[in-house]
Amino acid sequence: MGVVEETRQVLQDFLAPELREIRGILSAIDKRLDSQDKRLDTIEDANRVRFESIIQRLETIQQSFSFDKRISAIEADKRQSV
């Protein structure tokens, strides 16, 4: 057997199975990362809905404390009392 053939045999006997195992491990990691990515997307969507709800509530509160409305109400009361 020549040196090239011996080297090829070593590669086939040792490295090829190791590379297949590494490829399998990487594939499992890739699947897990995809699963986590989907989970994070779901959480992000839920948080976006909550955030929008909070913004709407704050806008409602802001409108209820609007100075324009309060001033108009005070002026209306002032006119009624005159």
Residue frames as qw, qx, qy, qz and C-alpha x, y, z in Angstrom:
[[0.000, 0.889, 0.457, 0.000, 0.00, 0.00, 0.00],
 [0.411, 0.439, -0.023, 0.798, 1.25, 3.45, -0.86],
 [0.168, -0.181, -0.431, 0.868, 1.35, 6.47, 1.40],
 [0.332, -0.061, -0.206, -0.918, -1.55, 8.07, -0.44],
 [0.620, -0.249, -0.659, -0.346, -3.71, 4.97, -0.04],
 [0.471, -0.261, -0.686, 0.489, -2.84, 4.67, 3.65],
 [0.011, 0.094, 0.218, -0.971, -3.68, 8.32, 4.20],
 [0.481, -0.135, -0.412, -0.762, -6.96, 7.89, 2.36],
 [0.608, -0.268, -0.747, -0.025, -7.79, 4.83, 4.47],
 [0.292, -0.215, -0.559, 0.746, -7.05, 6.71, 7.71],
 [0.219, 0.012, -0.029, -0.975, -9.29, 9.55, 6.58],
 [0.593, -0.178, -0.555, -0.556, -12.09, 7.16, 5.71],
 [0.606, -0.246, -0.735, 0.179, -11.74, 5.10, 8.89],
 [0.362, -0.351, -0.502, 0.703, -11.33, 7.91, 11.41],
 [0.001, 0.183, 0.023, -0.983, -12.21, 11.34, 10.10],
 [0.305, -0.220, -0.611, -0.696, -15.26, 10.51, 8.00],
 [0.448, -0.525, -0.724, 0.014, -17.28, 9.09, 10.93],
 [0.312, -0.418, -0.357, 0.775, -16.19, 11.98, 13.15],
 [0.057, 0.048, -0.255, -0.964, -17.27, 14.48, 10.52],
 [0.381, -0.382, -0.705, -0.461, -20.65, 12.76, 10.19],
 [0.437, -0.528, -0.633, 0.361, -21.09, 12.92, 13.96],
 [0.181, -0.309, -0.112, 0.927, -20.17, 16.61, 14.00],
 [0.191, -0.150, -0.502, -0.830, -22.59, 17.25, 11.14],
 [0.430, -0.491, -0.744, -0.145, -25.35, 15.51, 13.13],
 [0.367, -0.494, -0.457, 0.643, -24.60, 17.59, 16.21],
 [0.052, -0.160, 0.140, 0.976, -24.65, 20.80, 14.18],
 [0.288, -0.317, -0.666, -0.611, -27.95, 19.77, 12.61],
 [0.431, -0.565, -0.681, 0.173, -29.46, 19.24, 16.08],
 [0.264, -0.410, -0.219, 0.845, -28.17, 22.63, 17.22],
 [0.070, -0.051, -0.411, -0.907, -29.63, 24.26, 14.11],
 [0.370, -0.475, -0.723, -0.338, -33.05, 22.71, 14.80],
 [0.413, -0.564, -0.541, 0.468, -32.92, 23.88, 18.41],
 [0.162, -0.257, 0.023, 0.952, -32.01, 27.40, 17.34],
 [0.203, -0.259, -0.579, -0.746, -34.92, 27.43, 14.87],
 [0.431, -0.565, -0.704, -0.005, -37.24, 26.34, 17.68],
 [0.354, -0.500, -0.329, 0.719, -35.94, 29.08, 19.97],
 [0.060, -0.028, 0.290, 0.955, -36.28, 31.63, 17.17],
 [0.315, -0.447, -0.659, -0.516, -39.95, 30.71, 16.69],
 [0.464, -0.586, -0.587, 0.310, -40.49, 30.92, 20.45],
 [0.276, -0.349, -0.101, 0.890, -38.90, 34.37, 20.58],
 [0.089, -0.203, -0.482, -0.848, -41.06, 35.51, 17.65],
 [0.408, -0.573, -0.684, -0.191, -44.16, 34.42, 19.59],
 [0.439, -0.561, -0.392, 0.582, -43.00, 36.27, 22.70],
 [0.188, -0.121, 0.169, 0.960, -42.18, 39.35, 20.62],
 [0.210, -0.401, -0.599, -0.660, -45.65, 39.34, 19.07],
 [0.464, -0.640, -0.605, 0.095, -47.29, 39.04, 22.50],
 [0.399, -0.451, -0.197, 0.773, -45.16, 41.87, 23.86],
 [0.071, 0.118, 0.362, 0.922, -46.01, 44.05, 20.86],
 [0.335, -0.575, -0.626, -0.406, -49.74, 43.55, 21.52],
 [0.504, -0.626, -0.452, 0.387, -49.26, 44.39, 25.21],
 [0.340, -0.224, 0.037, 0.913, -47.20, 47.47, 24.36],
 [0.080, -0.316, -0.480, -0.815, -49.84, 48.74, 21.93],
 [0.439, -0.649, -0.611, -0.117, -52.52, 48.19, 24.55],
 [0.479, -0.531, -0.286, 0.638, -50.52, 50.18, 27.10],
 [0.194, -0.004, 0.242, 0.951, -49.96, 52.98, 24.59],
 [0.237, -0.511, -0.582, -0.586, -53.72, 53.15, 23.90],
 [0.501, -0.670, -0.515, 0.188, -54.46, 53.31, 27.62],
 [0.425, -0.367, -0.090, 0.823, -51.89, 56.07, 28.12],
 [0.045, 0.215, 0.399, 0.891, -53.35, 58.05, 25.23],
 [0.372, -0.639, -0.602, -0.303, -56.80, 57.73, 26.77],
 [0.522, -0.616, -0.352, 0.473, -55.48, 58.94, 30.12],
 [0.336, -0.126, 0.136, 0.924, -53.63, 61.77, 28.43],
 [0.103, -0.431, -0.509, -0.738, -56.77, 62.88, 26.64],
 [0.456, -0.696, -0.553, -0.049, -58.76, 62.81, 29.86],
 [0.485, -0.644, -0.154, 0.572, -56.22, 65.10, 31.50],
 [0.451, 0.446, 0.305, 0.710, -55.87, 67.32, 28.47],
 [0.189, -0.359, -0.262, 0.876, -55.33, 70.91, 29.47],
 [0.152, -0.113, -0.429, -0.883, -57.42, 72.17, 26.55],
 [0.450, -0.466, -0.707, -0.284, -60.43, 70.32, 27.84],
 [0.438, -0.487, -0.539, 0.529, -59.81, 71.44, 31.39],
 [0.110, -0.188, 0.006, 0.976, -59.44, 75.08, 30.34],
 [0.285, -0.257, -0.562, -0.733, -62.59, 74.85, 28.21],
 [0.479, -0.517, -0.709, 0.020, -64.48, 73.42, 31.16],
 [0.337, -0.416, -0.359, 0.764, -63.23, 76.19, 33.45],
 [0.038, 0.040, -0.238, -0.970, -64.19, 78.83, 30.90],
 [0.380, -0.386, -0.685, -0.488, -67.62, 77.27, 30.49],
 [0.458, -0.544, -0.620, 0.331, -68.14, 77.31, 34.26],
 [0.234, -0.280, -0.122, 0.923, -66.96, 80.91, 34.38],
 [0.173, -0.167, -0.453, -0.859, -69.45, 81.93, 31.67],
 [0.445, -0.489, -0.722, -0.206, -72.29, 80.19, 33.48],
 [0.436, -0.520, -0.505, 0.533, -71.52, 81.94, 36.72],
 [0.149, -0.103, 0.062, 0.982, -71.40, 85.42, 35.13]]
